[in-house]
Amino acid sequence: MIKKEITPIEIKQKVYNFVSKHKDWYSEYERNFLIQNATWGINYSFVPDILRQIYDETDLLQEDKNIYTAFLGLLRQQFDINRNLVEVGGGRIPSLAKKIQLVQTHGSITVYDPKLCQLIEGKNLILKKESFTLHTDVSGKDMLIGFTPCEATETLLEMAFQHNLDFMIALSDQAAYGSDLSDYDQWDIWQENILYTAARGVERYGLGTLQYASLEDYDDPYPVIYNKRS
């Protein structure tokens, strides 16, 4: 994942400098985690998003191993991105949305996440430091996306069904964040339920069929799901 020409010492320094500059973005526990695990990406492409966003922000990632670029590639293969998109759960840094806005020729990308810290908007990038809920106004929006939106996954799907919106979601094993689910077997059960809900909802609400894609080349073992209209 990390550019081969960058040494472990340089990686540690960049992560340390970023965390120090933006220490208010992270708890003490998170700051310690980031500094102690700064070189995680030397051996793995799929790392915790809290660290992966810093890698992307500090230009540490190989472009052909950048999982945000990979997800964007899948998105562009299957959908017209020059529409009004909503990203649910963008994290502290809207890494994916910033890449989308660079290639959009028109339309917009609106990001919802109560944890958003980097709030610099662009001409077609809109940042909402708030939760995406069943009451969020999606009038004028065309599509919902989520890159490991975790506990917001069910809400994203329900809003896609209720408002007849296209969607693409990269699932993860962190779906149980904040709940009493505590092992991988239960995460697997959660994902099975999500896949069933998505397939049933796509058919019931006339969004076509449920499709699957993979980011396994980026060490991500969890599926990407999206609807495909006929």
C-alpha positions as CSV (number, residue, x, y, z in Angstrom):
1,M,0.0,0.0,0.0
2,I,2.7,2.5,1.0
3,K,4.9,3.9,-1.8
4,K,8.0,1.7,-1.9
5,E,10.5,4.6,-1.9
6,I,9.3,5.9,1.4
7,T,11.1,4.5,4.5
8,P,9.4,3.4,7.7
9,I,11.1,6.3,9.5
10,E,9.6,8.7,7.0
11,I,6.2,7.1,7.4
12,K,6.3,7.4,11.1
13,Q,7.4,11.0,10.9
14,K,4.6,12.0,8.5
15,V,1.9,10.3,10.6
16,Y,3.3,11.8,13.8
17,N,3.4,15.3,12.2
18,F,-0.2,15.0,11.0
19,V,-1.5,13.7,14.3
20,S,0.4,16.4,16.2
21,K,-1.0,19.1,13.9
22,H,-4.6,17.9,14.2
23,K,-4.5,16.5,17.7
24,D,-7.9,17.9,18.4
25,W,-9.4,15.6,15.8
26,Y,-8.5,12.5,17.8
27,S,-8.8,11.2,21.3
28,E,-5.7,10.3,23.3
29,Y,-6.3,6.6,22.7
30,E,-6.6,7.3,19.0
31,R,-3.5,9.4,18.8
32,N,-1.5,6.6,20.6
33,F,-3.0,4.0,18.2
34,L,-2.1,6.0,15.1
35,I,1.5,6.7,16.2
36,Q,2.1,3.1,17.4
37,N,0.7,1.6,14.2
38,A,2.0,4.2,11.7
39,T,3.7,1.6,9.5
40,W,0.7,-0.8,9.3
41,G,0.3,-0.1,5.6
42,I,3.8,-1.4,4.6
43,N,2.5,-4.9,4.6
44,Y,-1.3,-4.4,4.1
45,S,-3.6,-2.5,1.8
46,F,-6.6,-2.7,4.0
47,V,-5.9,-0.8,7.2
48,P,-8.3,1.0,9.7
49,D,-9.9,4.0,8.0
50,I,-8.7,6.3,10.7
51,L,-5.1,5.6,9.6
52,R,-5.8,5.0,5.9
53,Q,-7.2,8.6,5.6
54,I,-4.0,10.0,7.0
55,Y,-2.0,7.9,4.5
56,D,-4.1,9.4,1.7
57,E,-3.9,12.9,3.0
58,T,-0.1,12.8,3.3
59,D,0.5,11.3,-0.1
60,L,1.9,8.0,1.2
61,L,-0.2,5.6,-0.8
62,Q,0.7,3.9,-4.1
63,E,-2.0,5.0,-6.6
64,D,-2.5,1.4,-7.8
65,K,-3.1,0.3,-4.2
66,N,-5.2,3.1,-3.0
67,I,-8.5,1.6,-2.0
68,Y,-10.4,4.9,-2.3
69,T,-9.3,5.0,-6.0
70,A,-10.4,1.4,-6.4
71,F,-13.9,2.1,-5.0
72,L,-14.2,5.2,-7.2
73,G,-13.2,3.0,-10.2
74,L,-16.0,0.5,-9.4
75,L,-18.4,3.4,-9.0
76,R,-17.5,4.9,-12.4
77,Q,-17.8,1.5,-14.1
78,Q,-21.4,1.0,-12.9
79,F,-22.9,4.5,-12.6
80,D,-22.8,8.0,-14.0
81,I,-21.1,10.0,-11.2
82,N,-21.9,13.3,-12.8
83,R,-25.0,13.5,-10.7
84,N,-25.9,14.6,-7.2
85,L,-24.3,12.0,-4.9
86,V,-24.5,11.5,-1.1
87,E,-21.8,9.8,0.8
88,V,-22.8,8.3,4.2
89,G,-20.1,8.0,6.8
90,G,-17.2,9.8,5.3
91,G,-15.1,9.7,8.4
92,R,-13.0,12.5,9.8
93,I,-11.4,13.3,6.4
94,P,-13.7,13.0,3.3
95,S,-11.0,11.1,1.4
96,L,-13.3,9.4,-1.1
97,A,-15.5,12.4,-1.7
98,K,-12.5,14.6,-2.5
99,K,-11.5,12.1,-5.2
100,I,-15.0,12.1,-6.6
101,Q,-15.2,15.9,-6.8
102,L,-12.0,16.0,-8.8
103,V,-13.5,13.8,-11.6
104,Q,-17.0,15.1,-11.6
105,T,-17.7,17.4,-14.5
106,H,-21.1,18.4,-13.0
107,G,-23.3,17.4,-10.1
108,S,-22.2,17.3,-6.5
109,I,-21.0,15.1,-3.6
110,T,-22.5,15.7,-0.2
111,V,-20.9,13.9,2.8
112,Y,-22.6,13.2,6.1
113,D,-20.7,12.2,9.2
114,P,-20.8,13.6,12.7
115,K,-17.1,12.9,13.1
116,L,-16.1,15.1,10.1
117,C,-13.1,17.3,11.1
118,Q,-11.7,18.4,7.8
119,L,-14.4,20.8,6.6
120,I,-12.9,22.5,3.6
121,E,-15.6,22.4,0.9
122,G,-15.2,22.7,-2.9
123,K,-17.5,23.9,-5.6
124,N,-19.2,20.6,-5.7
125,L,-18.2,19.2,-2.3
126,I,-20.6,19.7,0.5
127,L,-19.8,18.6,4.0
128,K,-22.4,18.0,6.7
129,K,-21.0,17.4,10.2
130,E,-24.1,15.4,11.3
131,S,-25.6,12.0,11.2
132,F,-27.4,10.7,8.1
133,T,-30.9,9.6,9.3
134,L,-34.2,8.5,8.0
135,H,-35.3,12.1,8.2
136,T,-32.4,13.6,6.2
137,D,-33.6,15.6,3.2
138,V,-32.4,13.8,0.0
139,S,-34.6,15.7,-2.4
140,G,-32.7,16.4,-5.6
141,K,-30.2,13.6,-4.8
142,D,-29.6,10.8,-7.3
143,M,-27.5,8.2,-5.5
144,L,-26.2,7.1,-2.0
145,I,-22.8,5.7,-1.5
146,G,-21.0,4.3,1.6
147,F,-17.4,3.2,2.0
148,T,-17.6,1.0,5.1
149,P,-20.4,3.1,6.6
150,C,-20.7,0.6,9.5
151,E,-23.7,1.3,11.7
152,A,-25.2,3.6,9.1
153,T,-25.5,0.9,6.5
154,E,-29.2,0.0,7.3
155,T,-30.2,3.6,7.2
156,L,-28.5,4.1,3.8
157,L,-30.3,1.1,2.4
158,E,-33.7,2.1,3.8
159,M,-33.3,5.6,2.4
160,A,-32.3,4.3,-1.1
161,F,-35.4,2.1,-1.1
162,Q,-37.8,4.7,0.2
163,H,-36.6,7.4,-2.3
164,N,-35.8,5.1,-5.3
165,L,-32.1,6.1,-5.3
166,D,-29.2,4.1,-6.7
167,F,-26.6,2.9,-4.2
168,M,-23.2,1.4,-3.8
169,I,-21.8,0.2,-0.4
170,A,-18.5,-1.3,0.6
171,L,-19.3,-3.4,3.7
172,S,-16.8,-4.1,6.5
173,D,-16.5,-6.1,9.7
174,Q,-17.0,-3.0,11.8
175,A,-20.8,-3.0,11.3
176,A,-21.3,-3.8,14.9
177,Y,-19.5,-0.7,16.1
178,G,-21.3,0.6,19.2
179,S,-23.4,-2.5,19.6
180,D,-23.2,-5.6,21.7
181,L,-21.9,-7.8,18.8
182,S,-18.5,-8.9,19.8
183,D,-17.1,-11.6,17.5
184,Y,-16.6,-12.3,13.8
185,D,-19.4,-15.0,13.7
186,Q,-21.9,-12.3,14.8
187,W,-20.4,-9.8,12.2
188,D,-20.9,-12.5,9.6
189,I,-24.5,-12.9,10.7
190,W,-25.0,-9.1,10.4
191,Q,-23.6,-9.1,6.9
192,E,-25.8,-12.0,5.8
193,N,-28.8,-10.0,7.1
194,I,-27.6,-6.9,5.2
195,L,-27.2,-8.8,2.0
196,Y,-30.7,-10.4,2.4
197,T,-32.3,-7.0,3.2
198,A,-30.5,-5.4,0.2
199,A,-31.6,-8.1,-2.2
200,R,-35.2,-8.1,-1.0
201,G,-35.4,-4.3,-1.0
202,V,-33.9,-3.8,-4.5
203,E,-36.5,-6.2,-5.9
204,R,-39.4,-4.9,-3.8
205,Y,-38.8,-1.2,-4.6
206,G,-38.0,-1.6,-8.3
207,L,-34.3,-0.8,-8.1
208,G,-33.3,-3.7,-10.4
209,T,-31.2,-6.4,-9.0
210,L,-28.5,-6.6,-6.3
211,Q,-25.0,-6.9,-7.7
212,Y,-21.7,-7.8,-6.0
213,A,-18.1,-6.6,-6.5
214,S,-14.8,-7.3,-4.7
215,L,-11.9,-5.3,-3.4
216,E,-9.9,-8.4,-2.5
217,D,-6.9,-7.1,-4.5
218,Y,-6.7,-4.4,-1.8
219,D,-6.8,-6.9,1.1
220,D,-10.5,-6.1,1.7
221,P,-12.4,-9.4,2.1
222,Y,-15.8,-7.8,2.4
223,P,-18.2,-7.4,-0.5
224,V,-19.2,-4.2,-2.3
225,I,-22.9,-4.2,-3.1
226,Y,-24.9,-2.1,-5.5
227,N,-28.1,-2.0,-7.5
228,K,-28.3,-2.5,-11.2
229,R,-31.4,-1.3,-13.1
230,S,-32.5,-3.1,-16.2
